[in-house]
Amino acid sequence: MANTSEQYDNAVKLCQDVFNNKMQDYGTAWRVLRTSSLTDQLYIKAKRIRSIEEKGSSRVDEGIQPEFIGIVNYSIMALVQLELGYSEDTELNQDLARSLYEKHITTAKGLMENKNHDYDEAWREMRISSLTDLILQKILRIKQIEDNKGKTIMSEGIDANYLDMVNYSIFALIKMEEGSD
């Protein structure tokens, strides 16, 4: 049996390395983005994954792995923005940015562990394309909640949907590492 916690941590390290390297290149310019803009970025990434899955090829020399990494990182950025609000002052201390990333990824992992317990790791039996579809569904739910000014009647909030997208993307990265679909 695969060690999900260890596999999760390995996938997170891959995502964090990309986040940290891009932060070195670009700083924290993403702080200017409203969460709705981050939701749209997530939509673009998920649509590209689905397009590649449907067509079986891509014209840009990148596969779907960087897009799943992007979904993890944009979702974490969105969670930070929900917590701090967007800012015209894009200079967020990089140590604080890394600390906030760690806080939200730890929350996501805790959620994953609880759901894995209840669902007996059902994601291991799923196709990557189904994970893609679930991510798209979460994005559409977030867009609807955003259109409703953040109000829900009985549904979980925007943050829960971002956390689920982190976990679905990490599951996809694990499955890709295992060579499964």
TORPA-4810 file (N, C-alpha, C, O; in nm, 3 decimals):
<nodes>
NODE_1_0.085_-0.119_0.000_0.000_0.000_0.000_0.089_0.124_0.000_0.184_0.133_0.078_M
NODE_2_0.058_0.216_-0.084_0.134_0.339_-0.094_0.114_0.424_0.032_0.008_0.421_0.094_A
NODE_3_0.216_0.498_0.069_0.209_0.587_0.183_0.158_0.723_0.135_0.236_0.805_0.086_N
NODE_4_0.030_0.746_0.151_-0.033_0.866_0.098_0.029_0.992_0.157_0.053_1.089_0.085_T
NODE_5_0.055_0.991_0.286_0.111_1.111_0.350_0.246_1.148_0.290_0.273_1.265_0.263_S
NODE_6_0.330_1.049_0.269_0.462_1.074_0.210_0.449_1.120_0.065_0.517_1.214_0.023_E
NODE_7_0.362_1.054_-0.012_0.339_1.095_-0.150_0.284_1.237_-0.157_0.324_1.316_-0.243_Q
NODE_8_0.195_1.270_-0.067_0.136_1.404_-0.060_0.248_1.506_-0.035_0.257_1.608_-0.104_Y
NODE_9_0.332_1.477_0.063_0.442_1.569_0.096_0.537_1.588_-0.021_0.585_1.699_-0.044_D
NODE_10_0.565_1.482_-0.095_0.652_1.492_-0.213_0.590_1.581_-0.320_0.659_1.662_-0.382_N
NODE_11_0.460_1.565_-0.343_0.391_1.649_-0.441_0.388_1.795_-0.395_0.406_1.886_-0.475_A
NODE_12_0.366_1.816_-0.266_0.366_1.952_-0.211_0.503_2.016_-0.228_0.513_2.133_-0.263_V
NODE_13_0.609_1.939_-0.205_0.744_1.994_-0.222_0.766_2.042_-0.365_0.824_2.148_-0.386_K
NODE_14_0.720_1.965_-0.461_0.728_2.004_-0.601_0.656_2.137_-0.625_0.709_2.226_-0.691_L
NODE_15_0.536_2.149_-0.569_0.457_2.272_-0.585_0.523_2.390_-0.513_0.530_2.500_-0.566_C
NODE_16_0.570_2.366_-0.391_0.635_2.473_-0.315_0.762_2.521_-0.383_0.791_2.641_-0.382_Q
NODE_17_0.837_2.430_-0.441_0.959_2.470_-0.511_0.926_2.564_-0.627_0.995_2.664_-0.648_D
NODE_18_0.821_2.532_-0.702_0.778_2.620_-0.812_0.733_2.754_-0.755_0.772_2.859_-0.807_V
NODE_19_0.653_2.752_-0.651_0.605_2.876_-0.588_0.723_2.962_-0.543_0.728_3.082_-0.573_F
NODE_20_0.817_2.901_-0.473_0.932_2.977_-0.421_1.021_3.030_-0.533_1.068_3.144_-0.526_N
NODE_21_1.044_2.951_-0.636_1.126_2.996_-0.748_1.059_3.111_-0.824_1.125_3.207_-0.863_N
NODE_22_0.928_3.100_-0.844_0.857_3.209_-0.912_0.855_3.334_-0.824_0.859_3.446_-0.875_K
NODE_23_0.848_3.315_-0.694_0.851_3.431_-0.604_0.988_3.500_-0.612_0.997_3.622_-0.602_M
NODE_24_1.093_3.421_-0.630_1.226_3.480_-0.650_1.229_3.562_-0.779_1.288_3.670_-0.783_Q
NODE_25_1.166_3.511_-0.884_1.164_3.580_-1.014_1.073_3.702_-1.014_1.111_3.807_-1.065_D
NODE_26_0.952_3.688_-0.958_0.848_3.789_-0.973_0.811_3.863_-0.846_0.733_3.958_-0.850_Y
NODE_27_0.866_3.821_-0.732_0.821_3.878_-0.606_0.680_3.829_-0.576_0.642_3.718_-0.613_G
NODE_28_0.604_3.912_-0.507_0.467_3.874_-0.472_0.366_3.964_-0.545_0.270_4.013_-0.487_T
NODE_29_0.393_3.983_-0.674_0.305_4.065_-0.757_0.161_4.012_-0.758_0.068_4.088_-0.784_A
NODE_30_0.143_3.884_-0.730_0.009_3.824_-0.727_-0.080_3.886_-0.619_-0.202_3.867_-0.622_W
NODE_31_-0.020_3.958_-0.525_-0.099_4.020_-0.418_-0.199_4.123_-0.471_-0.297_4.155_-0.403_R
NODE_32_-0.176_4.174_-0.592_-0.267_4.272_-0.652_-0.395_4.206_-0.704_-0.494_4.275_-0.730_V
NODE_33_-0.394_4.075_-0.720_-0.509_4.003_-0.778_-0.622_3.984_-0.677_-0.600_3.944_-0.562_L
NODE_34_-0.742_4.014_-0.722_-0.859_3.981_-0.642_-0.883_3.830_-0.653_-0.836_3.767_-0.747_R
NODE_35_-0.956_3.775_-0.559_-0.979_3.629_-0.564_-1.053_3.590_-0.691_-1.032_3.480_-0.743_T
NODE_36_-1.139_3.677_-0.742_-1.210_3.643_-0.866_-1.112_3.629_-0.982_-1.133_3.546_-1.071_S
NODE_37_-1.005_3.707_-0.983_-0.903_3.694_-1.088_-0.826_3.563_-1.071_-0.791_3.497_-1.170_S
NODE_38_-0.800_3.526_-0.948_-0.733_3.398_-0.924_-0.824_3.281_-0.964_-0.776_3.181_-1.018_L
NODE_39_-0.952_3.294_-0.939_-1.048_3.192_-0.982_-1.044_3.177_-1.134_-1.048_3.066_-1.186_T
NODE_40_-1.036_3.290_-1.205_-1.028_3.284_-1.351_-0.898_3.220_-1.397_-0.897_3.147_-1.496_D
NODE_41_-0.788_3.246_-1.328_-0.661_3.179_-1.361_-0.673_3.028_-1.342_-0.623_2.950_-1.423_Q
NODE_42_-0.739_2.989_-1.235_-0.762_2.846_-1.210_-0.846_2.785_-1.322_-0.820_2.673_-1.366_L
NODE_43_-0.946_2.859_-1.366_-1.032_2.812_-1.474_-0.950_2.787_-1.601_-0.966_2.685_-1.667_Y
NODE_44_-0.863_2.881_-1.635_-0.778_2.867_-1.754_-0.692_2.741_-1.744_-0.681_2.666_-1.840_I
NODE_45_-0.632_2.719_-1.629_-0.546_2.602_-1.611_-0.626_2.472_-1.622_-0.583_2.378_-1.689_K
NODE_46_-0.742_2.468_-1.557_-0.825_2.346_-1.562_-0.878_2.320_-1.703_-0.884_2.205_-1.747_A
NODE_47_-0.917_2.426_-1.773_-0.964_2.409_-1.911_-0.852_2.357_-2.001_-0.876_2.274_-2.089_K
NODE_48_-0.729_2.405_-1.980_-0.617_2.356_-2.060_-0.593_2.207_-2.034_-0.572_2.129_-2.127_R
NODE_49_-0.598_2.169_-1.907_-0.581_2.026_-1.876_-0.687_1.944_-1.948_-0.657_1.843_-2.011_I
NODE_50_-0.811_1.987_-1.938_-0.920_1.913_-2.001_-0.903_1.908_-2.153_-0.929_1.805_-2.215_R
NODE_51_-0.860_2.019_-2.211_-0.838_2.023_-2.356_-0.731_1.923_-2.397_-0.748_1.851_-2.495_S
NODE_52_-0.622_1.918_-2.323_-0.514_1.823_-2.355_-0.563_1.680_-2.336_-0.532_1.592_-2.416_I
NODE_53_-0.640_1.656_-2.230_-0.695_1.522_-2.208_-0.786_1.481_-2.323_-0.781_1.366_-2.368_E
NODE_54_-0.868_1.573_-2.371_-0.961_1.543_-2.479_-0.890_1.524_-2.613_-0.922_1.431_-2.688_E
NODE_55_-0.794_1.611_-2.642_-0.724_1.607_-2.771_-0.611_1.504_-2.773_-0.572_1.457_-2.880_K
NODE_56_-0.560_1.471_-2.656_-0.450_1.376_-2.649_-0.314_1.436_-2.683_-0.215_1.364_-2.691_G
NODE_57_-0.310_1.567_-2.703_-0.183_1.632_-2.734_-0.193_1.781_-2.703_-0.301_1.835_-2.680_S
NODE_58_-0.076_1.846_-2.703_-0.073_1.991_-2.684_0.028_2.051_-2.780_0.124_1.984_-2.820_S
NODE_59_0.008_2.175_-2.818_0.101_2.244_-2.906_0.206_2.323_-2.829_0.312_2.355_-2.882_R
NODE_60_0.176_2.353_-2.703_0.273_2.418_-2.617_0.351_2.309_-2.547_0.293_2.213_-2.497_V
NODE_61_0.481_2.323_-2.543_0.568_2.216_-2.493_0.564_2.204_-2.340_0.667_2.213_-2.274_D
NODE_62_0.446_2.183_-2.288_0.427_2.155_-2.146_0.311_2.059_-2.137_0.212_2.072_-2.209_E
NODE_63_0.323_1.964_-2.049_0.213_1.870_-2.029_0.116_1.924_-1.926_0.108_2.044_-1.902_G
NODE_64_0.043_1.832_-1.865_-0.057_1.875_-1.768_0.001_1.887_-1.627_-0.059_1.953_-1.542_I
NODE_65_0.115_1.826_-1.601_0.172_1.835_-1.466_0.193_1.980_-1.421_0.154_2.014_-1.309_Q
NODE_66_0.254_2.068_-1.504_0.270_2.207_-1.459_0.137_2.277_-1.433_0.130_2.368_-1.350_P
NODE_67_0.032_2.235_-1.501_-0.099_2.297_-1.480_-0.158_2.255_-1.345_-0.218_2.337_-1.276_E
NODE_68_-0.141_2.127_-1.308_-0.188_2.084_-1.175_-0.107_2.154_-1.066_-0.163_2.193_-0.963_F
NODE_69_0.024_2.170_-1.087_0.106_2.245_-0.992_0.053_2.388_-0.982_0.041_2.443_-0.872_I
NODE_70_0.021_2.448_-1.096_-0.035_2.583_-1.097_-0.167_2.591_-1.022_-0.192_2.690_-0.953_G
NODE_71_-0.250_2.490_-1.033_-0.378_2.490_-0.962_-0.354_2.488_-0.811_-0.421_2.558_-0.736_I
NODE_72_-0.259_2.406_-0.768_-0.225_2.405_-0.625_-0.180_2.545_-0.582_-0.230_2.600_-0.484_V
NODE_73_-0.087_2.602_-0.656_-0.029_2.729_-0.614_-0.127_2.846_-0.624_-0.131_2.930_-0.535_N
NODE_74_-0.206_2.852_-0.730_-0.306_2.958_-0.740_-0.414_2.943_-0.632_-0.465_3.042_-0.581_Y
NODE_75_-0.448_2.819_-0.598_-0.546_2.798_-0.491_-0.491_2.847_-0.357_-0.564_2.907_-0.278_S
NODE_76_-0.365_2.820_-0.332_-0.303_2.868_-0.208_-0.297_3.021_-0.209_-0.326_3.084_-0.107_I
NODE_77_-0.262_3.080_-0.322_-0.262_3.227_-0.332_-0.401_3.282_-0.302_-0.415_3.383_-0.233_M
NODE_78_-0.504_3.217_-0.355_-0.642_3.261_-0.332_-0.677_3.253_-0.184_-0.743_3.342_-0.131_A
NODE_79_-0.634_3.147_-0.118_-0.660_3.134_0.026_-0.589_3.245_0.103_-0.644_3.300_0.199_L
NODE_80_-0.468_3.279_0.061_-0.397_3.391_0.124_-0.473_3.521_0.101_-0.488_3.602_0.192_V
NODE_81_-0.522_3.540_-0.021_-0.595_3.663_-0.052_-0.727_3.669_0.027_-0.767_3.777_0.070_Q
NODE_82_-0.792_3.556_0.045_-0.913_3.555_0.129_-0.880_3.597_0.271_-0.957_3.667_0.336_L
NODE_83_-0.764_3.555_0.318_-0.722_3.586_0.454_-0.678_3.732_0.469_-0.718_3.800_0.563_E
NODE_84_-0.595_3.780_0.376_-0.535_3.913_0.387_-0.606_4.021_0.307_-0.593_4.139_0.337_L
NODE_85_-0.682_3.980_0.207_-0.737_4.076_0.112_-0.631_4.109_0.008_-0.511_4.094_0.033_G
NODE_86_-0.675_4.154_-0.110_-0.577_4.192_-0.211_-0.517_4.326_-0.173_-0.573_4.399_-0.091_Y
NODE_87_-0.403_4.358_-0.231_-0.332_4.479_-0.193_-0.264_4.543_-0.313_-0.204_4.474_-0.395_S
NODE_88_-0.273_4.673_-0.322_-0.198_4.747_-0.424_-0.050_4.745_-0.390_0.036_4.757_-0.478_E
NODE_89_-0.020_4.730_-0.261_0.119_4.715_-0.217_0.153_4.567_-0.229_0.117_4.487_-0.144_D
NODE_90_0.223_4.533_-0.336_0.248_4.392_-0.366_0.371_4.336_-0.293_0.408_4.221_-0.314_T
NODE_91_0.433_4.416_-0.211_0.553_4.372_-0.142_0.519_4.299_-0.013_0.521_4.357_0.096_E
NODE_92_0.489_4.172_-0.025_0.467_4.086_0.091_0.601_4.021_0.122_0.666_3.964_0.035_L
NODE_93_0.642_4.030_0.246_0.767_3.967_0.289_0.767_3.821_0.245_0.672_3.748_0.272_N
NODE_94_0.874_3.780_0.179_0.876_3.644_0.123_0.874_3.536_0.231_0.818_3.428_0.209_Q
NODE_95_0.932_3.563_0.346_0.924_3.466_0.456_0.779_3.452_0.504_0.734_3.342_0.535_D
NODE_96_0.708_3.564_0.510_0.567_3.559_0.548_0.486_3.486_0.441_0.397_3.407_0.473_L
NODE_97_0.516_3.512_0.314_0.445_3.443_0.205_0.467_3.292_0.216_0.372_3.215_0.200_A
NODE_98_0.589_3.250_0.242_0.618_3.106_0.257_0.545_3.049_0.379_0.495_2.937_0.376_R
NODE_99_0.540_3.127_0.486_0.472_3.083_0.608_0.322_3.068_0.584_0.261_2.971_0.630_S
NODE_100_0.262_3.162_0.512_0.119_3.153_0.479_0.092_3.035_0.387_-0.009_2.966_0.402_L
NODE_101_0.182_3.011_0.292_0.170_2.895_0.203_0.167_2.768_0.290_0.079_2.683_0.274_Y
NODE_102_0.262_2.758_0.380_0.273_2.640_0.467_0.146_2.622_0.552_0.098_2.511_0.570_E
NODE_103_0.094_2.731_0.604_-0.028_2.726_0.685_-0.144_2.667_0.606_-0.213_2.578_0.654_K
NODE_104_-0.164_2.716_0.483_-0.279_2.671_0.405_-0.257_2.531_0.349_-0.353_2.455_0.337_H
NODE_105_-0.135_2.495_0.315_-0.111_2.359_0.264_-0.126_2.258_0.378_-0.168_2.145_0.355_I
NODE_106_-0.093_2.299_0.500_-0.112_2.213_0.617_-0.261_2.191_0.643_-0.303_2.080_0.677_T
NODE_107_-0.340_2.296_0.626_-0.485_2.283_0.640_-0.540_2.187_0.534_-0.624_2.102_0.563_T
NODE_108_-0.492_2.202_0.410_-0.536_2.114_0.301_-0.500_1.969_0.331_-0.581_1.879_0.308_A
NODE_109_-0.381_1.946_0.382_-0.340_1.808_0.412_-0.426_1.750_0.524_-0.465_1.633_0.517_K
NODE_110_-0.455_1.829_0.625_-0.542_1.781_0.733_-0.679_1.742_0.680_-0.735_1.640_0.720_G
NODE_111_-0.734_1.824_0.591_-0.863_1.794_0.527_-0.853_1.664_0.448_-0.942_1.579_0.455_L
NODE_112_-0.744_1.649_0.372_-0.724_1.528_0.293_-0.721_1.405_0.384_-0.783_1.303_0.354_M
NODE_113_-0.647_1.414_0.494_-0.637_1.299_0.584_-0.774_1.261_0.642_-0.807_1.143_0.652_E
NODE_114_-0.853_1.361_0.679_-0.986_1.332_0.732_-1.077_1.271_0.626_-1.148_1.174_0.654_N
NODE_115_-1.075_1.326_0.506_-1.160_1.272_0.400_-1.110_1.134_0.355_-1.191_1.046_0.325_K
NODE_116_-0.979_1.116_0.350_-0.926_0.984_0.313_-0.972_0.878_0.412_-1.002_0.765_0.372_N
NODE_117_-0.977_0.913_0.538_-1.025_0.819_0.639_-1.170_0.779_0.610_-1.206_0.662_0.612_H
NODE_118_-1.253_0.881_0.584_-1.395_0.856_0.563_-1.425_0.789_0.430_-1.518_0.708_0.420_D
NODE_119_-1.348_0.822_0.326_-1.375_0.772_0.191_-1.284_0.655_0.150_-1.289_0.610_0.036_Y
NODE_120_-1.202_0.606_0.242_-1.112_0.493_0.213_-1.028_0.516_0.087_-1.012_0.425_0.005_D
NODE_121_-0.975_0.637_0.073_-0.888_0.671_-0.039_-0.951_0.637_-0.175_-0.885_0.583_-0.263_E
NODE_122_-1.077_0.668_-0.189_-1.149_0.640_-0.315_-1.082_0.708_-0.435_-1.096_0.660_-0.548_A
NODE_123_-1.010_0.817_-0.411_-0.944_0.888_-0.522_-0.846_0.799_-0.596_-0.819_0.821_-0.714_W
NODE_124_-0.792_0.699_-0.529_-0.696_0.609_-0.594_-0.761_0.528_-0.706_-0.692_0.480_-0.796_R
NODE_125_-0.893_0.513_-0.701_-0.967_0.438_-0.803_-1.019_0.529_-0.914_-1.078_0.483_-1.011_E
NODE_126_-0.997_0.660_-0.897_-1.050_0.756_-0.994_-0.951_0.780_-1.109_-0.831_0.757_-1.095_M
NODE_127_-1.004_0.825_-1.220_-0.921_0.866_-1.333_-0.876_1.011_-1.311_-0.946_1.089_-1.245_R
NODE_128_-0.761_1.045_-1.365_-0.714_1.183_-1.358_-0.815_1.275_-1.425_-0.839_1.387_-1.378_I
NODE_129_-0.875_1.230_-1.534_-0.975_1.314_-1.602_-1.095_1.344_-1.512_-1.156_1.450_-1.524_S
NODE_130_-1.130_1.253_-1.423_-1.239_1.280_-1.329_-1.197_1.384_-1.226_-1.277_1.468_-1.185_S
NODE_131_-1.071_1.379_-1.185_-1.020_1.482_-1.093_-1.024_1.619_-1.162_-1.058_1.720_-1.100_L
NODE_132_-0.989_1.621_-1.290_-0.997_1.745_-1.368_-1.140_1.798_-1.369_-1.162_1.917_-1.346_T
NODE_133_-1.236_1.711_-1.394_-1.376_1.752_-1.398_-1.422_1.805_-1.262_-1.496_1.904_-1.255_D
NODE_134_-1.379_1.739_-1.155_-1.416_1.787_-1.021_-1.357_1.925_-0.992_-1.421_2.008_-0.929_L
NODE_135_-1.235_1.949_-1.040_-1.173_2.080_-1.024_-1.254_2.185_-1.100_-1.282_2.293_-1.047_I
NODE_136_-1.291_2.153_-1.223_-1.374_2.247_-1.300_-1.506_2.275_-1.229_-1.551_2.390_-1.224_L
NODE_137_-1.566_2.173_-1.174_-1.691_2.191_-1.100_-1.670_2.284_-0.980_-1.752_2.373_-0.955_Q
NODE_138_-1.562_2.265_-0.906_-1.532_2.351_-0.791_-1.513_2.496_-0.835_-1.561_2.588_-0.769_K
NODE_139_-1.444_2.516_-0.947_-1.423_2.651_-0.999_-1.558_2.717_-1.032_-1.581_2.833_-0.998_I
NODE_140_-1.645_2.642_-1.098_-1.777_2.696_-1.133_-1.859_2.727_-1.008_-1.934_2.825_-1.005_L
NODE_141_-1.846_2.645_-0.906_-1.913_2.673_-0.779_-1.860_2.803_-0.718_-1.937_2.886_-0.671_R
NODE_142_-1.728_2.818_-0.719_-1.668_2.940_-0.664_-1.717_3.062_-0.741_-1.752_3.164_-0.681_I
NODE_143_-1.719_3.052_-0.873_-1.766_3.165_-0.954_-1.909_3.202_-0.917_-1.943_3.320_-0.910_K
NODE_144_-1.994_3.101_-0.894_-2.133_3.129_-0.855_-2.137_3.196_-0.718_-2.212_3.292_-0.699_Q
NODE_145_-2.059_3.146_-0.624_-2.055_3.208_-0.491_-2.002_3.351_-0.501_-2.054_3.441_-0.434_I
NODE_146_-1.900_3.373_-0.583_-1.849_3.509_-0.604_-1.958_3.598_-0.663_-1.974_3.712_-0.621_E
NODE_147_-2.033_3.546_-0.759_-2.144_3.622_-0.818_-2.252_3.653_-0.716_-2.324_3.753_-0.728_D
NODE_148_-2.264_3.568_-0.614_-2.359_3.589_-0.505_-2.298_3.669_-0.390_-2.350_3.670_-0.279_N
NODE_149_-2.188_3.737_-0.419_-2.119_3.822_-0.320_-2.073_3.743_-0.198_-2.071_3.795_-0.086_K
NODE_150_-2.036_3.617_-0.219_-1.983_3.534_-0.112_-2.087_3.468_-0.024_-2.052_3.395_0.069_G
NODE_151_-2.213_3.490_-0.052_-2.320_3.436_0.032_-2.362_3.297_-0.016_-2.378_3.273_-0.136_K
NODE_152_-2.378_3.207_0.080_-2.432_3.075_0.052_-2.546_3.048_0.150_-2.549_3.106_0.259_T
NODE_153_-2.637_2.962_0.111_-2.749_2.929_0.199_-2.713_2.808_0.285_-2.732_2.810_0.407_I
NODE_154_-2.661_2.704_0.220_-2.626_2.585_0.297_-2.498_2.518_0.248_-2.461_2.412_0.298_M
NODE_155_-2.432_2.578_0.152_-2.312_2.518_0.095_-2.188_2.566_0.167_-2.187_2.670_0.233_S
NODE_156_-2.081_2.486_0.154_-1.954_2.529_0.211_-1.905_2.652_0.136_-1.948_2.679_0.024_E
NODE_157_-1.815_2.725_0.197_-1.770_2.851_0.140_-1.663_2.836_0.034_-1.624_2.725_-0.003_G
NODE_158_-1.618_2.949_-0.013_-1.517_2.954_-0.118_-1.389_2.884_-0.073_-1.328_2.810_-0.150_I
NODE_159_-1.348_2.908_0.051_-1.222_2.851_0.100_-1.222_2.698_0.092_-1.120_2.639_0.057_D
NODE_160_-1.333_2.635_0.126_-1.342_2.488_0.121_-1.323_2.437_-0.022_-1.262_2.333_-0.043_A
NODE_161_-1.375_2.511_-0.118_-1.359_2.471_-0.259_-1.214_2.485_-0.304_-1.164_2.399_-0.377_N
NODE_162_-1.147_2.592_-0.263_-1.004_2.606_-0.295_-0.924_2.490_-0.233_-0.836_2.434_-0.298_Y
NODE_163_-0.954_2.457_-0.109_-0.883_2.346_-0.043_-0.906_2.215_-0.115_-0.813_2.136_-0.131_L
NODE_164_-1.029_2.189_-0.160_-1.056_2.067_-0.235_-0.977_2.064_-0.366_-0.927_1.958_-0.406_D
NODE_165_-0.965_2.179_-0.432_-0.888_2.183_-0.558_-0.741_2.155_-0.533_-0.676_2.089_-0.615_M
NODE_166_-0.688_2.203_-0.421_-0.549_2.170_-0.385_-0.537_2.018_-0.377_-0.446_1.960_-0.435_V
NODE_167_-0.628_1.956_-0.304_-0.617_1.812_-0.283_-0.641_1.731_-0.410_-0.570_1.634_-0.435_N
NODE_168_-0.738_1.769_-0.492_-0.759_1.698_-0.618_-0.636_1.709_-0.707_-0.598_1.612_-0.773_Y
NODE_169_-0.574_1.825_-0.710_-0.455_1.844_-0.794_-0.338_1.762_-0.741_-0.263_1.703_-0.820_S
NODE_170_-0.323_1.757_-0.611_-0.216_1.675_-0.554_-0.242_1.527_-0.581_-0.148_1.453_-0.610_I
NODE_171_-0.367_1.485_-0.573_-0.399_1.346_-0.609_-0.359_1.319_-0.754_-0.302_1.214_-0.784_F
NODE_172_-0.389_1.412_-0.843_-0.352_1.395_-0.984_-0.201_1.385_-0.999_-0.151_1.302_-1.075_A
NODE_173_-0.128_1.469_-0.928_0.019_1.464_-0.935_0.072_1.331_-0.884_0.166_1.276_-0.941_L
NODE_174_0.013_1.280_-0.777_0.053_1.148_-0.724_0.025_1.040_-0.827_0.111_0.955_-0.852_I
NODE_175_-0.094_1.042_-0.885_-0.129_0.940_-0.984_-0.036_0.948_-1.105_0.002_0.845_-1.160_K
NODE_176_0.000_1.069_-1.146_0.092_1.084_-1.258_0.229_1.028_-1.222_0.293_0.962_-1.304_M
NODE_177_0.275_1.052_-1.101_0.403_1.000_-1.054_0.402_0.848_-1.053_0.503_0.785_-1.083_E
NODE_178_0.288_0.790_-1.019_0.274_0.645_-1.017_0.258_0.586_-1.158_0.270_0.465_-1.178_E
NODE_179_0.231_0.673_-1.253_0.212_0.627_-1.389_0.073_0.573_-1.414_0.050_0.497_-1.508_G
NODE_180_-0.022_0.612_-1.327_-0.159_0.563_-1.345_-0.248_0.674_-1.400_-0.211_0.792_-1.398_S
NODE_181_-0.364_0.635_-1.447_-0.461_0.732_-1.498_-0.584_0.713_-1.418_-0.684_0.783_-1.439_D
</nodes>
